Amino acid sequence: MATADHPQPKIPLAVLPSAVPPAVIRSRPPHPSIPQTKPERDRLLDAIRRGLTDQPAVPPLAMEPLHERARAALAAADLPETYLDYAAVLVNNESWRDALAQVPFERRLLLMPKCLREENRCPAPFDEFGLLCKQCGLCSIQDFQTEAERLGYAVLVAEGSALVMAMIQTGQIEAIVGVSCLPVLEKTFPFVEAAAIPAVAVPLLQDDCIDTTVDIDWVWDYIHLEAADSSRRLDLGSLQDRVGSWFTPSALDECLGPADGSAEELGREWLAVGGKRWRPFLAAAVCEALGGDSYARSLKRLALAVECFHKASLVHDDIE
């Protein structure tokens, strides 16, 4: 019971995902290579998840094991191999599920095709990056974009693997949630496999690039996917910059004190010369991964010692 001395503790409110938005009604049948009813597609997805629970897979999976697992799931769901390519995409998605959940929302990209819009009525203009949604409510793009941006995603309504790969190479994007048709997914699979980052792509139900539809609840599920534990991913780019700052002349003096003689001054000058600093960076990364304080002076001194030993080994090797 709460008293003046012991007030009732405040219980934090659970933050639940927003409700799945209502589907934009378009009476269009799926492509023949896709299961024709929602119950069939859900049954196939359930079979894939059961298969990966029984026999976990380490992504990225090559095409042959993807097809093997897809065939097994189709058989378990009592569906024909006509849907093999579609099933393989779902297997790939689910194999990345746990890895995607570990990536913070603000390091993810939501990629959607412009053909989700209602083409004849859509008021949205385009720029060099794609469609600029006007939030008119005529299609599901508005709901996906609004929710993803609320969570912290970067969002693009555009096609083109070159643009996506350029964003990945900046280091700011560590996972992709996408929507696309099967032919495009087949073309982009090698790029995603090469990048080796978590990537899921919910297939469009049509491939004619006009007024297409998608299983909205599946996209909603992947957008909100989040790890159940409290583990965090290291921001390696920021950590590498921080480690590099430890080797400036002023930082060396602050950590080690004044140089003792001309020999030590020369040594510090050499330490301050630019380099990749991989060894001290790895020491700092291990420290952070184990829950240590990467700002601690003791870690800086350890990192400097590792780099000094490396420099000494180079001198010794050159003299020999």
C-alpha positions as CSV (number, residue, x, y, z in Angstrom):
1,M,0.0,0.0,0.0
2,A,1.3,3.5,-0.9
3,T,2.1,5.9,2.0
4,A,3.6,9.4,2.2
5,D,7.0,7.8,2.8
6,H,6.6,5.0,0.3
7,P,4.6,6.2,-2.7
8,Q,3.1,3.7,-5.1
9,P,5.7,2.9,-7.7
10,K,4.8,3.9,-11.2
11,I,4.3,1.0,-13.6
12,P,5.6,1.8,-17.1
13,L,3.1,1.4,-19.8
14,A,3.7,-1.2,-22.4
15,V,4.3,0.2,-25.8
16,L,2.5,-2.0,-28.3
17,P,2.7,-1.8,-32.1
18,S,-0.1,0.1,-33.8
19,A,-3.0,-2.0,-35.2
20,V,-2.5,-3.4,-38.6
21,P,-4.1,-0.8,-41.0
22,P,-7.1,-1.9,-43.0
23,A,-6.3,-3.3,-46.4
24,V,-7.0,-1.2,-49.4
25,I,-9.6,-3.2,-51.2
26,R,-8.6,-4.2,-54.7
27,S,-10.2,-7.2,-56.2
28,R,-7.2,-8.6,-58.0
29,P,-6.2,-12.2,-58.0
30,P,-2.6,-13.1,-57.2
31,H,-0.1,-14.1,-59.9
32,P,-0.4,-17.9,-60.8
33,S,3.0,-18.5,-59.2
34,I,1.7,-17.3,-55.8
35,P,-0.8,-19.2,-53.6
36,Q,-4.2,-17.9,-54.5
37,T,-5.8,-17.4,-51.0
38,K,-4.6,-15.8,-47.8
39,P,-5.2,-19.0,-45.8
40,E,-2.9,-20.9,-48.2
41,R,-0.2,-18.3,-47.9
42,D,-0.4,-18.2,-44.1
43,R,-0.3,-22.0,-44.0
44,L,2.9,-22.0,-46.1
45,L,4.5,-19.4,-43.9
46,D,3.7,-21.4,-40.8
47,A,5.3,-24.5,-42.4
48,I,8.4,-22.6,-43.1
49,R,8.7,-21.3,-39.6
50,R,8.2,-24.8,-38.2
51,G,10.9,-26.1,-40.5
52,L,13.4,-23.4,-39.4
53,T,12.6,-24.1,-35.8
54,D,13.3,-27.8,-36.2
55,Q,16.4,-27.2,-38.4
56,P,17.8,-23.6,-37.9
57,A,19.6,-22.0,-40.9
58,V,22.4,-19.5,-40.9
59,P,21.8,-16.8,-43.5
60,P,22.5,-15.9,-46.2
61,L,21.4,-19.2,-47.7
62,A,22.5,-20.1,-51.2
63,M,19.9,-20.8,-53.8
64,E,20.1,-24.6,-53.6
65,P,19.4,-24.9,-49.8
66,L,16.8,-22.3,-50.2
67,H,14.9,-24.4,-52.7
68,E,15.4,-27.6,-50.7
69,R,13.7,-25.9,-47.7
70,A,11.1,-24.4,-49.9
71,R,10.1,-27.8,-51.3
72,A,9.9,-29.3,-47.8
73,A,7.6,-26.4,-46.7
74,L,5.4,-26.7,-49.7
75,A,5.0,-30.5,-49.1
76,A,4.2,-29.8,-45.4
77,A,1.6,-27.2,-46.4
78,D,0.1,-29.5,-49.1
79,L,0.8,-27.0,-51.9
80,P,2.3,-27.6,-55.4
81,E,5.8,-26.8,-56.5
82,T,4.3,-24.2,-58.8
83,Y,4.9,-21.9,-55.8
84,L,8.6,-22.8,-55.4
85,D,10.2,-19.4,-56.1
86,Y,7.6,-17.7,-53.8
87,A,8.3,-20.2,-51.0
88,A,12.1,-19.7,-51.4
89,V,11.6,-15.9,-50.8
90,L,9.7,-16.7,-47.6
91,V,12.4,-19.1,-46.4
92,N,15.0,-16.4,-47.0
93,N,12.9,-13.9,-45.1
94,E,12.4,-16.1,-42.1
95,S,16.1,-17.2,-42.0
96,W,17.0,-13.5,-41.4
97,R,14.2,-13.0,-38.9
98,D,16.3,-13.1,-35.7
99,A,19.2,-11.1,-37.2
100,L,16.7,-8.4,-38.3
101,A,15.2,-8.2,-34.9
102,Q,18.7,-7.3,-33.4
103,V,19.1,-4.2,-35.7
104,P,17.8,-0.9,-34.2
105,F,14.9,0.6,-36.1
106,E,17.0,3.7,-36.9
107,R,19.5,1.5,-38.8
108,R,16.9,-0.1,-41.0
109,L,15.6,0.8,-44.5
110,L,12.0,0.3,-45.5
111,L,11.9,-0.1,-49.3
112,M,8.6,-0.1,-51.2
113,P,7.7,0.0,-54.9
114,K,5.7,2.8,-56.4
115,C,3.3,0.3,-58.0
116,L,1.6,-0.1,-54.6
117,R,-0.1,3.2,-55.3
118,E,-3.3,3.7,-57.2
119,E,-1.7,4.9,-60.3
120,N,-4.6,6.8,-61.9
121,R,-5.5,8.7,-58.8
122,C,-2.1,9.1,-56.9
123,P,-1.2,12.8,-56.5
124,A,2.4,12.1,-55.4
125,P,5.3,13.6,-57.4
126,F,8.7,12.0,-57.9
127,D,12.3,13.2,-57.3
128,E,15.6,11.6,-57.9
129,F,15.1,9.3,-54.9
130,G,11.6,8.1,-55.8
131,L,7.9,8.8,-54.9
132,L,7.1,11.5,-52.4
133,C,3.9,10.3,-50.7
134,K,1.2,12.9,-50.2
135,Q,-0.6,10.9,-47.5
136,C,-3.8,10.8,-49.5
137,G,-5.0,7.5,-48.0
138,L,-5.6,5.8,-51.4
139,C,-3.1,3.0,-50.8
140,S,-1.0,1.3,-48.1
141,I,2.2,3.3,-48.8
142,Q,1.0,6.0,-46.5
143,D,0.4,3.6,-43.5
144,F,3.7,1.8,-44.0
145,Q,5.7,5.0,-44.4
146,T,4.1,6.8,-41.4
147,E,4.6,3.9,-39.0
148,A,8.1,3.1,-40.2
149,E,9.3,6.7,-39.9
150,R,7.6,6.9,-36.4
151,L,9.8,4.0,-35.4
152,G,13.0,5.5,-36.9
153,Y,13.3,3.8,-40.3
154,A,14.7,5.4,-43.4
155,V,12.0,5.0,-46.1
156,L,12.2,4.9,-49.8
157,V,9.5,4.4,-52.4
158,A,11.6,3.5,-55.4
159,E,13.1,0.7,-57.4
160,G,16.7,0.1,-58.2
161,S,19.4,-2.1,-56.5
162,A,22.1,0.5,-57.2
163,L,20.5,3.1,-54.9
164,V,20.0,0.6,-52.2
165,M,23.6,-0.7,-52.4
166,A,24.9,2.9,-52.2
167,M,23.0,3.4,-49.0
168,I,24.3,0.1,-47.6
169,Q,27.9,1.2,-48.4
170,T,27.5,4.3,-46.3
171,G,27.3,2.1,-43.2
172,Q,24.1,3.8,-42.0
173,I,21.8,1.0,-43.1
174,E,22.3,-2.4,-41.5
175,A,19.0,-4.1,-42.5
176,I,16.3,-3.9,-45.1
177,V,12.6,-4.6,-45.0
178,G,11.3,-4.5,-48.5
179,V,8.2,-5.1,-50.7
180,S,8.7,-6.2,-54.3
181,C,7.5,-8.6,-57.0
182,L,9.2,-12.0,-57.6
183,P,11.0,-11.1,-60.8
184,V,12.7,-8.1,-59.1
185,L,13.5,-10.2,-56.0
186,E,15.2,-12.8,-58.1
187,K,17.5,-10.1,-59.7
188,T,18.4,-8.4,-56.4
189,F,19.0,-11.6,-54.5
190,P,22.8,-11.8,-55.5
191,F,23.3,-8.1,-54.3
192,V,21.7,-8.8,-50.9
193,E,23.6,-12.0,-50.6
194,A,26.9,-10.2,-51.3
195,A,26.1,-7.4,-48.8
196,A,25.3,-10.1,-46.1
197,I,23.0,-7.8,-44.1
198,P,19.6,-8.9,-42.8
199,A,17.1,-8.4,-45.6
200,V,13.4,-9.5,-45.8
201,A,11.2,-8.8,-48.8
202,V,7.4,-9.5,-48.7
203,P,6.4,-10.5,-52.3
204,L,3.8,-8.5,-54.1
205,L,0.8,-10.6,-55.1
206,Q,1.0,-9.3,-58.7
207,D,4.0,-8.6,-61.0
208,D,2.4,-6.2,-63.6
209,C,3.6,-3.1,-61.9
210,I,0.2,-1.4,-61.7
211,D,-2.0,-1.1,-58.6
212,T,-0.4,-4.1,-57.0
213,T,-1.3,-5.6,-53.6
214,V,0.6,-7.2,-50.7
215,D,-0.1,-9.1,-47.6
216,I,-0.2,-6.1,-45.3
217,D,-0.1,-7.9,-42.0
218,W,3.2,-9.6,-43.1
219,V,4.8,-6.2,-43.9
220,W,3.5,-4.8,-40.6
221,D,5.0,-7.8,-38.7
222,Y,8.5,-7.3,-40.2
223,I,8.4,-3.6,-39.7
224,H,7.8,-4.0,-36.0
225,L,10.1,-7.0,-35.5
226,E,12.3,-6.4,-32.4
227,A,14.5,-8.5,-30.3
228,A,12.9,-9.8,-27.0
229,D,16.1,-9.4,-25.1
230,S,18.0,-6.2,-24.1
231,S,21.1,-6.9,-26.1
232,R,22.4,-4.1,-28.3
233,R,24.5,-3.7,-31.4
234,L,27.7,-1.8,-31.2
235,D,28.0,1.4,-33.3
236,L,31.3,0.3,-34.7
237,G,31.8,3.4,-36.9
238,S,31.5,5.7,-33.9
239,L,33.7,3.5,-31.8
240,Q,36.4,3.5,-34.5
241,D,36.4,7.3,-34.7
242,R,36.7,7.4,-30.9
243,V,39.7,5.1,-30.9
244,G,41.3,7.2,-33.6
245,S,41.0,10.3,-31.4
246,W,43.1,8.6,-28.7
247,F,46.2,8.9,-30.9
248,T,46.3,12.7,-31.4
249,P,49.4,14.3,-29.8
250,S,47.2,16.1,-27.2
251,A,45.3,12.9,-26.3
252,L,48.6,11.0,-25.9
253,D,49.9,13.6,-23.5
254,E,46.7,13.6,-21.5
255,C,46.7,9.8,-21.2
256,L,50.4,9.2,-20.7
257,G,51.7,12.5,-19.2
258,P,54.6,14.5,-20.5
259,A,57.1,12.7,-22.7
260,D,60.3,11.6,-20.9
261,G,63.1,12.6,-23.2
262,S,63.6,12.9,-27.0
263,A,63.3,9.1,-27.6
264,E,59.8,9.0,-26.2
265,E,58.8,12.2,-28.1
266,L,59.9,10.5,-31.3
267,G,57.9,7.4,-30.4
268,R,54.7,9.5,-29.7
269,E,55.1,11.3,-33.0
270,W,55.1,7.9,-34.8
271,L,52.1,6.8,-32.8
272,A,50.2,9.9,-33.8
273,V,50.9,9.2,-37.5
274,G,47.6,8.1,-39.2
275,G,46.7,4.4,-39.5
276,K,43.8,2.0,-39.4
277,R,44.3,1.3,-35.6
278,W,42.7,-2.2,-36.1
279,R,44.3,-3.7,-33.0
280,P,43.3,-1.0,-30.5
281,F,39.9,-0.8,-32.2
282,L,39.4,-4.6,-31.6
283,A,40.4,-4.2,-28.0
284,A,37.8,-1.4,-27.5
285,A,35.2,-3.4,-29.3
286,V,35.7,-6.5,-27.1
287,C,35.5,-4.2,-24.1
288,E,32.2,-2.8,-25.2
289,A,30.8,-6.2,-26.2
290,L,31.5,-7.5,-22.7
291,G,29.8,-4.5,-21.1
292,G,32.9,-2.5,-20.3
293,D,33.3,1.3,-20.4
294,S,35.1,2.2,-23.7
295,Y,35.6,5.7,-22.3
296,A,37.7,4.5,-19.4
297,R,41.3,5.7,-19.1
298,S,42.5,2.2,-18.4
299,L,41.2,1.0,-21.8
300,K,42.9,3.9,-23.6
301,R,46.2,2.9,-22.0
302,L,45.6,-0.7,-23.0
303,A,44.8,0.3,-26.6
304,L,48.0,2.4,-26.7
305,A,50.0,-0.5,-25.4
306,V,48.6,-2.8,-28.1
307,E,49.5,-0.3,-30.8
308,C,53.0,0.3,-29.3
309,F,53.7,-3.4,-29.3
310,H,52.5,-3.6,-33.0
311,K,54.8,-0.6,-33.9
312,A,57.7,-2.2,-32.1
313,S,57.2,-5.5,-34.0
314,L,57.3,-3.6,-37.3
315,V,60.6,-1.9,-36.3
316,H,62.0,-5.3,-35.3
317,D,60.9,-6.9,-38.5
318,D,62.4,-4.1,-40.6
319,I,65.8,-4.3,-38.8
320,E,66.0,-8.0,-39.3
